[in-house]
Structures are given as structure tokens and as C-alpha cells.
Amino acid sequence: MEHLELFFKSIFIDNMVFATFLGMCSYLAVSKKVSTAIGLGAAVIFVLAVTVPMNWLLDQYILKDGALVWLGPEYAQYDLSFLSFILFIATIATMVQLVEIVVEKFSPSLYNSLGIFLPLIAVNCAILGGSLFMQSREIESLGLAFNYGISSGIGWFLAIVAIASIREKIRYSNVPAPLRGLGITFIITGLMAIGFMSFGGMLTTDGKKEEAETKTANTKTEVFNQEKTASTQIVEASKITKQ
């Protein structure tokens, strides 16, 4: 259940584009054609699926405060979290280079259409944001980190493919001259972000909230019973007094 909740939450509720507006440069520049958007979106999914769990391992066993305890008790006091940005970006850049080599080898046309934006995935804030969100939200296991990487990539993929398909149709529409190009794209993106906000009601409860509500209900029940017992004792005492 935890994996399923994280999957849908990362795609629809915490969407990289529509919730946090990360990766907007590539989102706007490479969304003129659906085919190009699909290629870049697939590359983003792959990079996030690999880098987020890898950076989770780095964070758990190297970067966190006391993470080096596996080397010995004398290393338990070390905190290398200040190196997070450097190591995360190094991991991302390595994976992006691998993606660039593969795309250039097997799909030269897609490689040419993506242009400079394929190597720029290395500094795409959505890619780095995935690893930083993983770190700040303290994702508990490697499996959840892998799930989060894939689902965040799918969310970004859906966003860029959706706006690309809309932009292809808009070419044949009578858009006012001042809004043509990026103007109408920004407006549509804002409207789509508002639409994605409606998904916030999909996952309104979690285990902690339900547990808190159960405790509150039990506390109220105990208080009610105590008040009822006290009132009963008062009534009995009043009857004895009258007698």
C-alpha cells in the first residue's frame, strides 16, 4: 500500500512540473512535437529511476550524520551532508552521459532533435530535485527510493507529452497574436496545474493520520465515560442525601 500511495502521489499530486514547476526550461523548449517530448520524457524517467536510488545509497551510507559507522565506531561522528550537491550532481551527470551515448547510437534523429537539452538533463532541476526531495522526505528504503524515482519521472513525462500534444493542436487554432508561442503555453500550463490540484483529494489519509484520529476518538470516549460515571455518582449521592 505504501508503494502504491507513493506512486500515485508522485505522479498526480506532487508532480514535478505542475506542483513544484521544476524542469520548466526543457519542458517549454522540447514540447513542440510529441515525438521529441516522448524521447526526452523517457530519458528523464530512466535518469530518475537510476539516480534516485543510487543517491539514496550515497545518502544512507556516506552522507548522513553517522552514516560512516559501518567503517568503524570512530567514524560515527562524521557528517558529510555538505557534499550532497556535489555527489548527487556527479551521479546524475554520469547517468546522463550514458543516456546520451545510447540515444546517439540507436536514434540519431532523436539525438539531433533534442539537441543541447539532452546533455542539459544533467543540470535539470527536476532531476536534482528528485534526489533532494528523496533526501528531505527521508524515504525509508531502497525500494521506495526506486519507486519515487520512476513515479516522479512518469509525472514529468506525462506533463511534457500532454503540453506537446496540446501545442501541436494549437498550431491550427486562432490564438491572439500577443499570446502565440510561449504566452499561450504558460497559460495552458497554469490551467493544467490547477487541474492537477484536484488530484490532491485522492490520498487524503495515511496511517499516521488514521492512528491519530483513532487515539482522539478513544480519548473522547474515555472522557465521555468518565463524565457519565461522575454524573451517575452525583445523582446517586443526591438521592442518598434526600433520603
C-alpha positions in Angstrom: 0.0 0.0 0.0 2.9 2.3 0.8 4.4 1.8 -2.6 1.1 2.4 -4.4 0.4 5.5 -2.4 3.9 6.9 -3.2 3.5 6.0 -6.9 0.2 7.9 -7.4 1.2 10.8 -5.1 4.4 11.4 -7.0 2.7 11.4 -10.4 -0.5 13.3 -9.8 -0.2 15.2 -6.5 3.5 16.1 -6.2 4.0 16.4 -10.0 7.5 17.9 -10.7 6.1 20.3 -13.3 2.6 21.2 -12.1 3.2 21.2 -8.3 6.8 22.4 -8.0 7.4 23.8 -11.5 10.8 22.1 -11.8 12.4 21.4 -15.2 10.5 24.1 -17.0 13.3 25.1 -19.4 13.3 21.6 -21.1 9.5 21.4 -20.6 8.9 24.5 -22.7 11.7 24.1 -25.2 11.3 20.5 -26.2 7.5 20.3 -26.2 6.8 21.5 -29.7 6.5 17.9 -31.0 5.1 14.9 -29.3 7.7 12.5 -30.7 10.5 14.7 -29.3 8.7 15.1 -26.0 8.3 11.3 -25.6 12.1 10.8 -26.2 13.1 13.4 -23.6 10.5 12.2 -21.2 11.7 8.6 -21.5 15.3 9.8 -20.9 14.1 11.7 -17.8 12.3 8.5 -16.4 15.5 6.5 -16.9 17.8 9.0 -15.3 15.5 9.5 -12.3 14.9 5.7 -11.9 18.7 5.2 -11.7 20.0 8.3 -9.9 17.4 8.5 -7.1 18.1 5.0 -5.6 21.9 5.5 -6.2 21.8 8.8 -4.4 19.7 7.1 -1.6 22.6 4.7 -1.1 25.1 7.5 -1.1 23.0 9.4 1.5 22.4 6.4 3.7 26.0 5.0 3.8 28.2 8.1 3.2 26.5 11.5 3.5 24.2 11.3 6.6 25.3 12.2 10.0 26.8 9.0 11.4 26.4 7.1 8.1 30.1 6.1 8.1 29.6 4.0 11.2 29.9 0.9 9.0 33.6 1.7 8.7 34.1 1.6 12.4 32.9 3.3 15.6 35.5 6.1 15.3 33.7 7.3 12.1 30.3 7.6 13.6 30.7 11.3 14.4 31.4 12.3 10.8 28.7 14.3 8.9 29.3 14.6 5.1 25.9 16.0 4.2 27.6 19.2 2.9 28.8 17.1 0.0 25.2 16.1 -1.1 25.0 18.5 -4.1 28.4 17.6 -5.4 27.9 13.8 -5.2 24.3 13.9 -6.4 25.2 16.0 -9.5 28.2 13.7 -10.2 25.9 10.7 -10.2 23.3 12.5 -12.4 26.0 13.6 -14.9 27.3 10.1 -15.2 23.9 8.6 -16.0 23.1 11.4 -18.4 26.3 10.7 -20.3 25.3 7.1 -20.6 21.8 8.1 -21.9 23.4 10.5 -24.4 25.7 7.7 -25.8 22.8 5.3 -26.1 20.4 7.7 -27.8 23.1 8.9 -30.2 23.9 5.3 -31.1 20.4 3.9 -31.6 18.4 7.0 -32.6 20.5 9.7 -34.2 17.3 11.6 -35.4 16.0 11.9 -31.8 19.5 12.9 -30.6 19.6 15.7 -33.2 16.1 16.9 -32.4 16.8 17.0 -28.6 19.9 19.0 -29.3 21.5 20.7 -26.3 18.7 19.7 -24.0 19.7 16.1 -23.7 23.1 16.8 -22.1 21.4 19.6 -20.1 19.4 16.9 -18.2 22.5 16.8 -16.0 21.6 20.2 -14.6 17.9 19.9 -15.0 16.4 21.0 -11.7 13.7 18.3 -11.9 16.4 15.6 -11.8 18.3 17.1 -8.9 15.0 17.9 -7.2 14.1 14.2 -7.3 17.2 13.3 -5.3 16.9 16.3 -2.9 13.2 15.5 -2.3 14.1 11.9 -1.6 16.6 13.1 1.0 14.4 15.7 2.6 11.4 13.4 2.9 13.6 10.7 4.4 12.4 7.9 2.2 13.0 4.8 4.3 14.1 2.0 1.9 15.8 1.5 -1.5 12.6 0.1 -3.0 10.7 3.2 -2.1 13.5 5.4 -3.5 13.4 3.4 -6.8 9.6 3.8 -6.8 9.8 7.5 -6.2 12.4 7.9 -9.0 10.2 6.1 -11.5 7.0 7.8 -10.5 8.5 11.3 -10.5 9.9 10.6 -14.0 6.5 9.4 -15.2 4.9 12.5 -13.8 7.3 14.7 -15.7 6.8 12.5 -18.8 3.0 12.9 -18.7 3.4 16.7 -18.3 5.7 17.2 -21.3 3.7 14.8 -23.5 0.4 16.5 -22.6 1.7 20.0 -23.3 3.3 18.8 -26.6 0.1 17.3 -27.8 -1.8 20.5 -27.0 0.8 22.7 -28.7 0.6 20.6 -31.8 -3.2 21.2 -32.0 -2.9 24.9 -31.1 -1.0 25.5 -34.3 -4.2 25.2 -36.2 -6.2 27.4 -33.7 -6.8 31.1 -33.9 -4.6 32.2 -31.0 -4.4 36.0 -30.4 -1.1 37.3 -31.8 0.3 38.6 -28.4 -0.2 35.1 -26.9 1.3 33.0 -29.6 4.2 30.8 -28.7 5.3 30.8 -25.0 2.5 33.0 -23.9 -0.3 30.6 -24.5 1.9 27.7 -23.4 2.3 29.4 -20.0 -1.4 29.9 -19.7 -2.2 26.3 -20.6 0.5 25.1 -18.1 -1.2 27.1 -15.4 -4.6 25.7 -16.2 -3.2 22.2 -16.2 -1.5 22.8 -12.8 -4.9 23.9 -11.5 -6.4 20.7 -12.9 -3.8 18.6 -11.2 -4.5 20.2 -7.9 -7.8 18.4 -8.0 -5.9 15.1 -7.6 -5.0 16.3 -4.0 -8.1 14.6 -2.7 -7.0 11.2 -3.9 -4.8 10.5 -0.9 -6.2 12.4 2.0 -5.3 10.0 4.8 -2.4 7.9 5.8 -1.6 5.5 8.6 -0.3 8.2 11.0 -3.4 10.4 10.5 -5.8 7.4 11.0 -3.9 6.4 14.1 -4.1 10.0 15.5 -7.8 10.1 14.7 -8.3 6.7 16.5 -6.5 7.9 19.5 -8.5 11.1 19.6 -11.8 9.2 19.3 -10.7 6.8 22.1 -9.8 9.8 24.3 -13.1 11.4 23.7 -14.9 8.1 24.5 -12.9 7.7 27.8 -13.7 11.3 28.8 -17.4 10.8 28.0 -17.5 7.6 30.0 -15.8 9.3 33.0 -18.2 12.2 32.8 -21.1 9.8 32.6 -19.8 7.8 35.6 -19.3 11.0 37.6 -22.8 12.3 36.8 -24.3 8.9 37.8 -22.4 9.1 41.1 -23.7 12.6 41.7 -27.3 11.5 41.1 -26.9 8.6 43.4 -25.3 10.8 46.1 -28.2 13.3 45.8 -30.7 10.5 46.2 -29.0 9.3 49.3 -28.9 12.8 50.7 -32.6 13.3 50.1 -33.3 10.0 51.9 
